[in-house]
Structures are given as structure tokens and as C-alpha cells.
Amino acid sequence: MSIKKAPPVATTKPVDFEEALERYRDYLRRKKLLFTRERIAILEEVMARHDHFSVEELHDSLKAAGKKVSRATLYRNLDSLKEAGILAEVDLGNRHVQYEHVLGHRQHFHLVNEDTGDVMEDDCPEIEKAVEAFAHRHGFHVSRIKLQIFGLPLRK
């Protein structure tokens, strides 16, 4: 199953590297973690991407750029980037975790074609409103929504 690279979702505002860097620095400071060259290299590569990517793809692109980062360091830092609100994990049904950077992007959802693996992203205010109404009815505050819809295109 191949993953078709989805077009980028509209951003709420342009996010530059400096904004991501500041957020990550603040996160690391709160966690009393060091800000290392490896962390900067990982953040730079993550913010340069506008697609869904696997750990292996990220590792390969860092290696191609001449930046040595072990897989263990990569996994630890991807977790930190998720906790800092810069990155999200996405399950696109291909048995591998994918990632995408979310800082500055509106909430969006994924439609996954089960035959081809093609992925389409779109935001949908109606879904957000329905989920928020559902949560509110149950006394729950929504901090984020993760939704992947798997199916097949309608036959015409």
C-alpha cells in the first residue's frame, strides 16, 4: 500500500522555524532537558517537511543531509516534539506510524483510500462542531481531535 502525499492543509498563520524553535526550547527548559545539535537538526527537518513521514524517512533524510542522529535519539525526540505540540502521530492504516507537523495548521482530518493508500486531508468545521457538541453533552472539554476515515471512493 503506497501513501499518496496529500496537499498541505491551510495554515492558520505561517509558521516559521523560529516559532517552532522557541516553542521547543520552552518545552525542553520546562522538562529540564538540554537543547542539543541533534534536537535542532531533527526540528529543522521536521519543519521543512509538509507531508506525512515515517521515522525511517526522517532518518534517511537526516542522513542524506550529513546529520548523524541515532534512531533511539530520533524516537525520543519525536515524542518530545509531540508533547510540545509541534508534531502529531497519524495512523494511515499502513501498519506504520506516520508523523506530520501541526504547529500553525488548522485541525484537519484524513480520508484514506483502502485500495490505493491515497490520503486526502481536509478541514471540516461541521465535524469539529459535532465532536465538540458531543463532548460538551458529556461534560468533556476537547483539546484535540484525531480522525482518520478509511473507505473507498463512491462509484459513479
C-alpha positions in Angstrom: 0.0 0.0 0.0 1.5 3.3 -1.0 0.8 6.6 0.6 0.0 9.4 -1.7 1.4 12.6 -0.4 -1.6 14.8 0.4 -1.6 18.5 -0.4 -0.8 20.7 2.6 -3.7 21.8 4.7 -4.2 25.5 5.0 -2.4 27.1 7.9 -3.9 29.4 10.4 -0.8 31.5 10.1 2.6 31.0 8.5 4.8 29.2 11.0 8.5 29.9 10.7 11.2 27.8 12.1 11.9 30.4 14.8 8.4 30.0 16.3 8.9 26.2 16.4 12.3 26.6 17.8 11.1 28.9 20.6 8.3 26.5 21.5 10.6 23.6 21.6 13.2 25.5 23.7 10.5 26.4 26.2 9.3 22.8 26.3 12.9 21.5 26.9 13.5 24.1 29.5 10.3 23.1 31.4 11.4 19.4 31.2 15.0 20.3 32.3 16.4 18.8 29.1 19.4 20.0 27.1 19.0 21.7 23.8 21.4 19.8 21.5 22.6 20.0 17.9 20.7 16.7 17.3 17.5 18.2 18.5 18.0 21.3 16.3 18.7 19.1 13.3 15.6 17.0 13.9 13.4 20.1 14.4 14.7 21.6 11.2 14.0 18.5 9.2 10.5 18.1 10.7 9.6 21.7 10.0 10.9 21.6 6.4 8.5 18.7 5.6 4.9 19.2 4.5 3.9 15.6 4.2 3.3 12.5 6.3 6.6 10.8 7.1 7.8 7.7 8.9 10.8 7.5 11.3 12.7 5.8 8.6 12.0 8.5 6.1 13.1 11.2 8.6 16.2 9.2 9.5 17.1 8.8 5.8 16.7 12.5 5.1 18.8 13.5 8.1 21.5 11.0 7.0 21.4 12.3 3.4 21.9 15.8 4.8 25.0 14.6 6.6 23.4 14.8 10.1 24.1 11.9 12.3 21.2 11.1 14.6 20.6 7.6 16.0 17.2 6.0 15.7 16.9 5.9 19.5 17.6 9.7 19.7 15.1 10.2 16.9 12.3 8.3 18.6 12.9 10.1 21.9 12.8 13.5 20.2 9.7 12.7 18.2 8.0 12.0 21.4 9.2 15.4 22.8 8.1 17.2 19.7 4.6 15.6 20.1 4.4 16.7 23.7 5.5 20.2 22.7 2.6 20.4 20.3 4.8 20.6 17.2 4.2 17.2 15.8 1.4 14.6 15.7 1.2 10.9 15.1 -1.1 9.8 12.3 -2.4 6.2 11.7 -2.9 5.9 8.0 -3.6 2.2 8.1 -0.3 1.1 6.6 0.9 -0.6 9.8 3.5 2.1 10.4 3.2 5.2 12.4 3.4 8.4 10.3 4.1 11.9 11.6 3.2 15.4 10.4 4.0 18.8 11.9 0.9 20.5 13.2 2.2 23.8 14.5 0.2 26.6 12.7 -2.0 24.2 10.9 -5.8 24.1 11.4 -7.4 20.9 12.7 -7.9 18.5 9.8 -9.0 15.0 9.0 -7.7 12.2 6.8 -9.6 10.2 4.2 -7.7 7.0 3.4 -8.5 5.0 0.2 -8.2 1.4 1.3 -7.5 0.2 -2.2 -4.7 2.6 -3.1 -3.5 4.0 0.2 -4.1 7.5 -1.2 -4.7 10.0 1.6 -6.7 13.2 1.3 -6.6 15.9 4.0 -9.3 18.4 4.6 -10.6 20.5 7.4 -14.3 20.2 8.2 -15.9 22.7 10.7 -19.1 20.6 10.8 -17.2 17.6 12.2 -15.4 19.7 14.7 -18.7 21.3 15.9 -20.4 17.9 16.1 -17.5 16.4 18.2 -17.4 19.5 20.5 -21.2 19.3 21.0 -20.9 15.5 21.7 -18.1 16.1 24.2 -20.0 19.1 25.8 -23.1 16.9 26.3 -20.9 14.5 28.3 -19.1 17.3 30.3 -15.9 16.9 28.4 -13.5 19.6 27.0 -11.9 18.8 23.7 -8.2 19.6 23.4 -7.7 17.9 20.1 -9.4 15.5 17.6 -7.7 12.7 15.6 -9.8 11.3 12.9 -8.9 9.0 10.0 -11.7 7.8 7.8 -11.0 4.6 5.8 -13.0 3.6 2.8 -13.4 3.5 -0.9 -14.5 6.2 -3.4 -18.1 6.2 -4.3 -18.8 4.6 -7.7 -20.4 6.9 -10.1 
